[in-house]
């Protein structure tokens, strides 16, 4: 069990969830065209997905590696 990997994994998971929560509160306030808003939502989802998958991988590596 590696404490550093667990710490980085948990922080990446928290950051990914934080990005999703912040985007959910911020997007309704933006006045963007529909195509720009959908592109921004896709980019945010990709960034959050990468953070969540990386965090989950680091946590699993920290626990079982």
C-alpha positions as CSV (number, residue, x, y, z in Angstrom):
1,X,0.0,0.0,0.0
2,X,1.4,3.3,-1.1
3,X,0.2,6.4,0.8
4,X,1.4,8.8,-1.9
5,X,-0.5,7.0,-4.7
6,X,-3.6,7.0,-2.5
7,X,-3.3,10.7,-1.7
8,X,-2.8,11.7,-5.4
9,X,-5.7,9.4,-6.4
10,X,-8.1,10.8,-3.9
11,X,-7.1,14.3,-4.8
12,X,-7.6,13.6,-8.5
13,X,-11.0,12.1,-7.8
14,X,-12.0,15.1,-5.7
15,X,-10.8,17.5,-8.4
16,X,-12.8,15.6,-11.1
17,X,-15.9,15.8,-9.0
18,X,-15.3,19.4,-8.2
19,X,-15.0,20.2,-11.9
20,X,-18.3,18.6,-12.6
21,X,-20.1,20.3,-9.8
22,X,-18.6,23.7,-10.7
23,X,-19.6,23.3,-14.3
24,X,-23.1,22.4,-13.4
25,X,-23.5,25.6,-11.4
26,X,-21.6,27.8,-13.9
27,X,-23.1,26.7,-17.2
28,X,-26.6,28.0,-16.7
29,X,-25.2,31.5,-16.0
30,X,-23.3,31.7,-19.3
31,X,-25.0,33.0,-22.3
32,X,-23.4,31.1,-25.1
33,X,-24.7,29.9,-28.4
34,X,-26.0,26.3,-28.4
35,X,-23.0,24.9,-30.4
36,X,-20.5,26.6,-28.2
37,X,-22.2,25.4,-25.0
38,X,-22.3,21.8,-26.2
39,X,-18.6,22.0,-27.1
40,X,-17.8,23.4,-23.7
41,X,-19.8,20.7,-22.0
42,X,-18.0,18.0,-24.0
43,X,-14.6,19.4,-23.2
44,X,-15.5,19.6,-19.5
45,X,-16.8,16.0,-19.5
46,X,-13.6,14.8,-21.2
47,X,-11.4,16.6,-18.6
48,X,-13.5,15.3,-15.7
49,X,-13.5,11.8,-17.1
50,X,-9.7,11.8,-17.4
51,X,-9.3,13.1,-13.9
52,X,-11.8,10.5,-12.5
53,X,-10.2,7.6,-14.3
54,X,-6.7,8.6,-13.4
55,X,-7.7,9.1,-9.8
56,X,-9.4,5.7,-9.7
57,X,-6.4,4.1,-11.3
58,X,-4.0,5.7,-8.7
59,X,-6.2,4.6,-5.8
60,X,-6.3,1.0,-7.1
61,X,-2.5,1.1,-7.7
62,X,-2.0,2.5,-4.2
63,X,-4.2,-0.2,-2.6
64,X,-3.1,-3.3,-4.5
65,X,0.3,-2.4,-6.1
